[in-house]
Amino acid sequence: MKNLICIAVLFICSCVQAQRLLPFDSLKLREAQEMFADDYRNVYLYKNKDFSLTKYDSLGRQKGQLMFTLPFKIQSVQNPMNIFAFSENAQELRMFDQNLVEIQKVNIRQKFGSVKMVFAEDLQQLWLLEESTRRLVRYNFREDRILNSYSLNLEYEQVRDLHIFDNRIYVLFKDAFSVYNLKAERIFHTVMNGGKRILRENDRIMVVTPDAVFRYTTHDLQKIFEVPGAAIVDKNSTHYFVIKQNKLYLYPAEQISAQP
């Protein structure tokens, strides 16, 4: 029994020592609905109130800001040199550099019908989830050319995020997570409430919820990190970033579970 108590105490102490509190303004954190972290430990906060995306360094100093006039979905900041943002309302994709300066705009409405979601594969190719024709389209926007299209029958109105990698289609719904092949055959499905977005690190696919990160392992979703009661969680290649009680915490990526 003593050994179990000692192990528990050591585990709790290691969790406390592993976490780090970052010096951020609590008001800015309280107003944020989304958080993204790049590999330089810059933090990006998105606010629904004014459709703004603000970039901060790890000391909480502002490095840049975007003020949208419509809601935009930020795909990722993993490559801060090229940040993609899609607006379903405007039917357009915008690209920004590391200073949040717009470098290109793609007007999707000119070429397609109603598009529910866009996934930017690289600086040339987009995957479009076209609700009006119920298909997934691979589009080279540099050449203005459709490369492929695939019929995909799913609940488009429930889609929250989309990712395509290694001939697999990963779709996060309002209440589920599913994986399809390019023949539109569903090869994995699980009920999942509260999923926010899909992340990929190399060949690892992850799903982020407000207080946890799950890793897809072909036959299952495994929880790899959790902070109960967190408002927002994100991850870069080395750390987890957690907003809880209007404070921003940093955890090393090897940390499995924590309680600030």
JOSULZI-V490155 format. One record per helix or strand of 3 or more residues. SS is the DSSP state (alpha for helix, beta for strand). FROM is the first residue (numbers start at 1). LEN is the number of residues. Records with the same first field share a line. If there is no record, write none. Layout:
# JOSULZI-V490155
SS=FROM-LEN ; FROM-LEN
This chain:
# JOSULZI-V490155
alpha=2-17 ; 26-6 ; 156-3
beta=20-3 ; 34-4 ; 43-5 ; 52-5 ; 62-6 ; 73-4 ; 83-5 ; 92-5 ; 102-6 ; 115-6 ; 125-6 ; 135-6 ; 145-7 ; 159-7 ; 168-6 ; 176-6 ; 186-6 ; 195-7 ; 204-6 ; 212-5 ; 221-6 ; 232-4 ; 239-6 ; 247-6
